[in-house]
Amino acid sequence: MNAQATSERAAIDLQQLEAIATPLALPQSGQLQQSSSNVITPSDLLRIAMESGDKDLDRLERLMAMDERFRESQERDRLRQAELAFYEDFARFTQRGIVIPKTKRVQQRARGGGAGPSYMQTEYDQVCQLLKPALGECGFGVHHEPAIRRNGKLIEWIDVTCTLTHRLGHSRSITMGGLPDDSGAKNASQEIQSTVTYWSRHTLLALTSTAQQGMDNDGRGARGYRDDRDDRGGAAHDDDAGEGHDGPLDQLRSSGEE
């Protein structure tokens, strides 16, 4: 149904183009500078009409309308080709099978102030080091944009939007956000930094469909289970920002767009 309608519309446009072009005094062969596709476009005919001093307003208006439709059609084709190229190159990227190792031990604090459970997590700089070169080789660039929602001086919510843009212009975005990370002894700036770093890591992993090492432990995270692999890597530590609110993503908000 759509293909038939498109074909009929193309035939009508061609007939209109021929009808409008017939009265025009076309230059001799070789004198007309045609479009890059080596065909005469409505834009070419409009230019010819203007240069020849054509004063038929009805014909000029129809040429302008056809030129506008032609340009819109070209833009739709360009966007479609960009989208197809995005998914083709993204498939090449995912074939690399990149898995991010968990290299940092995080020691949680219990509610009573004592030591709580510890776990291993990925680090944002390592995520970038492993993903961004591979993305660039496949024609992608990535950037993050944080947004802080305030109520007076109080920070109520922090969103981070990650956008993956292909070399031909098509892009995909995802937004995640949560409350400021007030764990530990952070000042206000460190709370913002910790939250932005946390969501930057998770949005990049989610948008690129990248797995973390040991992401699914087959239910072994139940209370009382102890994995000897957690004994690797020395004492627990935290960085200056204190990415301490790694855990269930109960503050998660996410959205995707094309």
C-alpha positions as a Markdown table, in Angstrom:
| # | Residue | x | y | z |
|---|---|---|---|---|
| 1 | Met | 0.0 | 0.0 | 0.0 |
| 2 | Asn | 2.7 | 2.5 | 1.0 |
| 3 | Ala | 5.0 | 1.4 | -1.9 |
| 4 | Gln | 2.1 | 1.9 | -4.4 |
| 5 | Ala | 1.3 | 5.3 | -3.0 |
| 6 | Thr | 4.9 | 6.4 | -3.2 |
| 7 | Ser | 5.2 | 5.2 | -6.8 |
| 8 | Glu | 2.0 | 7.0 | -7.8 |
| 9 | Arg | 3.2 | 10.2 | -6.1 |
| 10 | Ala | 6.6 | 10.0 | -7.8 |
| 11 | Ala | 4.8 | 9.5 | -11.2 |
| 12 | Ile | 2.6 | 12.6 | -10.5 |
| 13 | Asp | 5.6 | 14.7 | -9.5 |
| 14 | Leu | 7.5 | 13.6 | -12.7 |
| 15 | Gln | 4.5 | 14.6 | -14.8 |
| 16 | Gln | 4.3 | 17.9 | -13.0 |
| 17 | Leu | 8.0 | 18.5 | -13.5 |
| 18 | Glu | 7.7 | 17.8 | -17.2 |
| 19 | Ala | 4.7 | 20.0 | -17.6 |
| 20 | Ile | 6.4 | 22.9 | -15.8 |
| 21 | Ala | 9.7 | 22.5 | -17.5 |
| 22 | Thr | 8.3 | 22.3 | -21.1 |
| 23 | Pro | 7.8 | 26.1 | -21.6 |
| 24 | Leu | 11.2 | 26.9 | -20.1 |
| 25 | Ala | 14.1 | 27.6 | -22.5 |
| 26 | Leu | 16.6 | 25.0 | -21.3 |
| 27 | Pro | 20.3 | 25.7 | -22.0 |
| 28 | Gln | 22.1 | 23.7 | -24.6 |
| 29 | Ser | 23.7 | 20.4 | -23.5 |
| 30 | Gly | 26.8 | 21.0 | -21.4 |
| 31 | Gln | 25.8 | 24.5 | -20.3 |
| 32 | Leu | 23.5 | 23.4 | -17.4 |
| 33 | Gln | 25.3 | 22.7 | -14.1 |
| 34 | Gln | 23.3 | 19.8 | -12.8 |
| 35 | Ser | 23.1 | 18.4 | -9.3 |
| 36 | Ser | 25.6 | 15.9 | -8.0 |
| 37 | Ser | 23.3 | 13.0 | -8.9 |
| 38 | Asn | 23.6 | 14.0 | -12.5 |
| 39 | Val | 19.9 | 14.7 | -13.0 |
| 40 | Ile | 18.0 | 17.9 | -13.4 |
| 41 | Thr | 16.2 | 18.7 | -10.1 |
| 42 | Pro | 13.4 | 21.1 | -9.3 |
| 43 | Ser | 16.1 | 23.4 | -7.9 |
| 44 | Asp | 17.8 | 23.4 | -11.3 |
| 45 | Leu | 14.6 | 24.3 | -13.1 |
| 46 | Leu | 13.7 | 27.0 | -10.5 |
| 47 | Arg | 17.2 | 28.5 | -11.1 |
| 48 | Ile | 16.7 | 28.4 | -14.9 |
| 49 | Ala | 13.3 | 30.0 | -14.6 |
| 50 | Met | 14.7 | 32.8 | -12.4 |
| 51 | Glu | 17.7 | 33.4 | -14.6 |
| 52 | Ser | 15.6 | 33.5 | -17.8 |
| 53 | Gly | 13.3 | 36.1 | -16.4 |
| 54 | Asp | 10.2 | 33.9 | -16.3 |
| 55 | Lys | 7.3 | 36.0 | -14.8 |
| 56 | Asp | 4.8 | 33.2 | -14.7 |
| 57 | Leu | 4.1 | 33.3 | -10.9 |
| 58 | Asp | 2.0 | 30.1 | -11.0 |
| 59 | Arg | 4.8 | 28.1 | -12.6 |
| 60 | Leu | 7.4 | 29.6 | -10.2 |
| 61 | Glu | 5.2 | 28.7 | -7.2 |
| 62 | Arg | 4.8 | 25.2 | -8.4 |
| 63 | Leu | 8.5 | 24.9 | -8.9 |
| 64 | Met | 9.2 | 26.1 | -5.4 |
| 65 | Ala | 6.7 | 23.7 | -3.9 |
| 66 | Met | 8.2 | 20.8 | -5.9 |
| 67 | Asp | 11.7 | 21.9 | -4.8 |
| 68 | Glu | 10.6 | 21.9 | -1.2 |
| 69 | Arg | 9.1 | 18.4 | -1.5 |
| 70 | Phe | 12.3 | 17.2 | -3.2 |
| 71 | Arg | 14.5 | 18.5 | -0.4 |
| 72 | Glu | 12.3 | 17.0 | 2.3 |
| 73 | Ser | 12.5 | 13.6 | 0.4 |
| 74 | Gln | 16.3 | 13.9 | 0.3 |
| 75 | Glu | 16.5 | 14.7 | 4.0 |
| 76 | Arg | 14.3 | 11.7 | 4.9 |
| 77 | Asp | 16.5 | 9.4 | 2.8 |
| 78 | Arg | 19.6 | 10.9 | 4.4 |
| 79 | Leu | 18.2 | 10.3 | 7.9 |
| 80 | Arg | 17.2 | 6.7 | 7.0 |
| 81 | Gln | 20.7 | 6.0 | 5.6 |
| 82 | Ala | 22.3 | 7.4 | 8.8 |
| 83 | Glu | 20.0 | 5.2 | 11.0 |
| 84 | Leu | 20.9 | 2.1 | 9.0 |
| 85 | Ala | 24.6 | 2.9 | 9.2 |
| 86 | Phe | 24.3 | 3.4 | 13.0 |
| 87 | Tyr | 22.9 | 0.0 | 13.5 |
| 88 | Glu | 25.3 | -1.7 | 11.1 |
| 89 | Asp | 28.3 | -0.2 | 12.9 |
| 90 | Phe | 26.8 | -0.8 | 16.3 |
| 91 | Ala | 26.5 | -4.5 | 15.4 |
| 92 | Arg | 30.3 | -4.4 | 14.5 |
| 93 | Phe | 31.0 | -2.9 | 17.9 |
| 94 | Thr | 29.0 | -5.5 | 19.9 |
| 95 | Gln | 30.8 | -8.3 | 18.0 |
| 96 | Arg | 33.9 | -7.4 | 20.0 |
| 97 | Gly | 32.3 | -8.8 | 23.1 |
| 98 | Ile | 33.9 | -6.3 | 25.5 |
| 99 | Val | 33.4 | -7.2 | 29.2 |
| 100 | Ile | 34.4 | -4.7 | 31.9 |
| 101 | Pro | 36.3 | -6.3 | 34.8 |
| 102 | Lys | 35.5 | -5.3 | 38.4 |
| 103 | Thr | 38.7 | -4.0 | 39.8 |
| 104 | Lys | 37.7 | -1.9 | 42.8 |
| 105 | Arg | 36.6 | -3.2 | 46.2 |
| 106 | Val | 33.9 | -1.1 | 48.0 |
| 107 | Gln | 33.3 | -1.5 | 51.7 |
| 108 | Gln | 29.8 | -0.5 | 52.8 |
| 109 | Arg | 29.0 | 0.8 | 56.3 |
| 110 | Ala | 26.3 | -0.8 | 58.3 |
| 111 | Arg | 23.5 | 1.3 | 59.6 |
| 112 | Gly | 24.9 | 1.0 | 63.2 |
| 113 | Gly | 28.2 | 2.5 | 62.1 |
| 114 | Gly | 30.2 | -0.7 | 61.8 |
| 115 | Ala | 31.6 | -2.5 | 58.7 |
| 116 | Gly | 29.0 | -3.7 | 56.3 |
| 117 | Pro | 29.3 | -6.0 | 53.3 |
| 118 | Ser | 31.9 | -5.4 | 50.6 |
| 119 | Tyr | 31.8 | -6.0 | 46.9 |
| 120 | Met | 33.8 | -5.5 | 43.7 |
| 121 | Gln | 32.8 | -2.9 | 41.2 |
| 122 | Thr | 33.9 | -1.5 | 37.8 |
| 123 | Glu | 35.6 | 2.0 | 37.7 |
| 124 | Tyr | 34.4 | 4.7 | 35.3 |
| 125 | Asp | 37.9 | 5.5 | 34.0 |
| 126 | Gln | 38.4 | 1.8 | 33.0 |
| 127 | Val | 35.0 | 1.7 | 31.3 |
| 128 | Cys | 36.1 | 4.7 | 29.2 |
| 129 | Gln | 39.5 | 3.2 | 28.4 |
| 130 | Leu | 38.0 | 0.0 | 27.1 |
| 131 | Leu | 34.9 | 1.3 | 25.4 |
| 132 | Lys | 35.7 | 4.7 | 23.8 |
| 133 | Pro | 38.6 | 3.5 | 21.5 |
| 134 | Ala | 36.4 | 0.7 | 20.2 |
| 135 | Leu | 33.5 | 2.9 | 19.7 |
| 136 | Gly | 35.6 | 5.4 | 17.9 |
| 137 | Glu | 37.0 | 2.8 | 15.5 |
| 138 | Cys | 33.4 | 1.9 | 14.7 |
| 139 | Gly | 32.4 | 5.5 | 14.0 |
| 140 | Phe | 30.9 | 6.5 | 17.3 |
| 141 | Gly | 31.4 | 9.3 | 19.7 |
| 142 | Val | 29.9 | 9.5 | 23.2 |
| 143 | His | 29.3 | 12.4 | 25.6 |
| 144 | His | 27.5 | 12.9 | 29.0 |
| 145 | Glu | 25.4 | 15.8 | 30.1 |
| 146 | Pro | 24.5 | 16.2 | 33.8 |
| 147 | Ala | 21.4 | 18.1 | 34.9 |
| 148 | Ile | 20.8 | 19.2 | 38.5 |
| 149 | Arg | 17.3 | 19.8 | 39.8 |
| 150 | Arg | 17.3 | 22.3 | 42.7 |
| 151 | Asn | 14.7 | 23.5 | 45.2 |
| 152 | Gly | 16.3 | 26.7 | 46.4 |
| 153 | Lys | 19.8 | 25.7 | 47.6 |
| 154 | Leu | 18.8 | 22.1 | 48.1 |
| 155 | Ile | 19.7 | 19.6 | 45.3 |
| 156 | Glu | 16.7 | 17.3 | 44.8 |
| 157 | Trp | 17.8 | 15.2 | 41.9 |
| 158 | Ile | 20.7 | 14.7 | 39.5 |
| 159 | Asp | 20.2 | 13.3 | 36.0 |
| 160 | Val | 22.9 | 12.2 | 33.6 |
| 161 | Thr | 22.2 | 11.8 | 29.9 |
| 162 | Cys | 24.5 | 9.7 | 27.8 |
| 163 | Thr | 24.4 | 10.2 | 24.0 |
| 164 | Leu | 26.0 | 7.9 | 21.5 |
| 165 | Thr | 26.4 | 9.7 | 18.1 |
| 166 | His | 27.3 | 8.0 | 14.8 |
| 167 | Arg | 29.6 | 9.7 | 12.3 |
| 168 | Leu | 26.6 | 10.1 | 9.9 |
| 169 | Gly | 24.6 | 12.0 | 12.5 |
| 170 | His | 22.1 | 9.4 | 14.0 |
| 171 | Ser | 22.2 | 9.2 | 17.8 |
| 172 | Arg | 20.7 | 7.4 | 20.7 |
| 173 | Ser | 20.4 | 8.7 | 24.3 |
| 174 | Ile | 19.6 | 7.3 | 27.7 |
| 175 | Thr | 19.0 | 9.3 | 30.9 |
| 176 | Met | 19.4 | 7.9 | 34.4 |
| 177 | Gly | 19.4 | 9.8 | 37.7 |
| 178 | Gly | 19.0 | 9.7 | 41.4 |
| 179 | Leu | 19.5 | 11.6 | 44.7 |
| 180 | Pro | 22.8 | 13.1 | 45.6 |
| 181 | Asp | 25.2 | 10.5 | 47.1 |
| 182 | Asp | 25.4 | 11.6 | 50.8 |
| 183 | Ser | 27.2 | 8.5 | 52.0 |
| 184 | Gly | 30.4 | 8.9 | 53.9 |
| 185 | Ala | 31.9 | 12.2 | 54.9 |
| 186 | Lys | 31.5 | 14.1 | 51.5 |
| 187 | Asn | 31.0 | 17.8 | 51.0 |
| 188 | Ala | 28.4 | 19.1 | 48.6 |
| 189 | Ser | 30.7 | 19.1 | 45.6 |
| 190 | Gln | 31.9 | 15.6 | 46.2 |
| 191 | Glu | 28.3 | 14.4 | 46.5 |
| 192 | Ile | 27.6 | 15.8 | 43.0 |
| 193 | Gln | 30.8 | 14.4 | 41.6 |
| 194 | Ser | 30.1 | 10.9 | 43.0 |
| 195 | Thr | 26.5 | 10.9 | 41.7 |
| 196 | Val | 27.5 | 12.1 | 38.2 |
| 197 | Thr | 30.4 | 9.6 | 38.0 |
| 198 | Tyr | 28.1 | 6.8 | 39.1 |
| 199 | Trp | 25.4 | 7.5 | 36.5 |
| 200 | Ser | 27.9 | 8.3 | 33.8 |
| 201 | Arg | 29.3 | 4.8 | 34.2 |
| 202 | His | 25.9 | 3.1 | 34.2 |
| 203 | Thr | 24.4 | 5.1 | 31.3 |
| 204 | Leu | 27.5 | 4.3 | 29.1 |
| 205 | Leu | 27.3 | 0.6 | 30.0 |
| 206 | Ala | 23.6 | 0.5 | 29.3 |
| 207 | Leu | 23.7 | 2.4 | 26.1 |
| 208 | Thr | 26.4 | 0.3 | 24.6 |
| 209 | Ser | 24.9 | -3.0 | 25.9 |
| 210 | Thr | 28.2 | -3.8 | 27.7 |
| 211 | Ala | 28.4 | -6.4 | 30.4 |
| 212 | Gln | 30.4 | -6.2 | 33.6 |
| 213 | Gln | 32.4 | -9.2 | 34.8 |
| 214 | Gly | 30.3 | -11.4 | 37.2 |
| 215 | Met | 27.2 | -9.3 | 36.5 |
| 216 | Asp | 24.9 | -12.3 | 37.2 |
| 217 | Asn | 26.0 | -14.4 | 40.2 |
| 218 | Asp | 23.1 | -16.9 | 39.8 |
| 219 | Gly | 21.6 | -15.9 | 43.1 |
| 220 | Arg | 24.8 | -16.2 | 45.1 |
| 221 | Gly | 24.2 | -12.7 | 46.5 |
| 222 | Ala | 21.8 | -14.1 | 49.1 |
| 223 | Arg | 22.5 | -13.4 | 52.7 |
| 224 | Gly | 25.1 | -15.7 | 54.2 |
| 225 | Tyr | 26.8 | -16.5 | 50.9 |
| 226 | Arg | 30.6 | -15.8 | 50.8 |
| 227 | Asp | 32.6 | -15.9 | 47.6 |
| 228 | Asp | 36.3 | -16.6 | 48.1 |
| 229 | Arg | 37.0 | -14.4 | 45.1 |
| 230 | Asp | 36.0 | -11.4 | 47.1 |
| 231 | Asp | 39.2 | -11.9 | 49.1 |
| 232 | Arg | 41.3 | -10.7 | 46.2 |
| 233 | Gly | 42.8 | -7.2 | 45.9 |
| 234 | Gly | 43.8 | -6.2 | 49.4 |
| 235 | Ala | 42.0 | -3.8 | 51.8 |
| 236 | Ala | 38.8 | -2.0 | 50.9 |
| 237 | His | 39.2 | 1.6 | 49.8 |
| 238 | Asp | 37.2 | 4.5 | 48.5 |
| 239 | Asp | 38.3 | 7.3 | 46.2 |
| 240 | Asp | 37.9 | 11.0 | 47.0 |
| 241 | Ala | 34.5 | 11.2 | 45.5 |
| 242 | Gly | 33.5 | 8.1 | 47.3 |
| 243 | Glu | 31.3 | 6.3 | 44.8 |
| 244 | Gly | 29.6 | 4.7 | 47.8 |
| 245 | His | 26.1 | 4.5 | 46.6 |
| 246 | Asp | 26.6 | 1.5 | 44.3 |
| 247 | Gly | 23.9 | -0.9 | 44.9 |
| 248 | Pro | 20.3 | -1.6 | 43.9 |
| 249 | Leu | 19.2 | 1.0 | 41.3 |
| 250 | Asp | 16.1 | 2.0 | 43.2 |
| 251 | Gln | 16.5 | 5.6 | 42.2 |
| 252 | Leu | 16.7 | 4.7 | 38.5 |
| 253 | Arg | 15.1 | 6.8 | 35.9 |
| 254 | Ser | 15.9 | 6.0 | 32.3 |
| 255 | Ser | 14.7 | 6.9 | 28.8 |
| 256 | Gly | 15.8 | 6.3 | 25.3 |
| 257 | Glu | 15.3 | 8.3 | 22.1 |
| 258 | Glu | 16.4 | 8.2 | 18.5 |
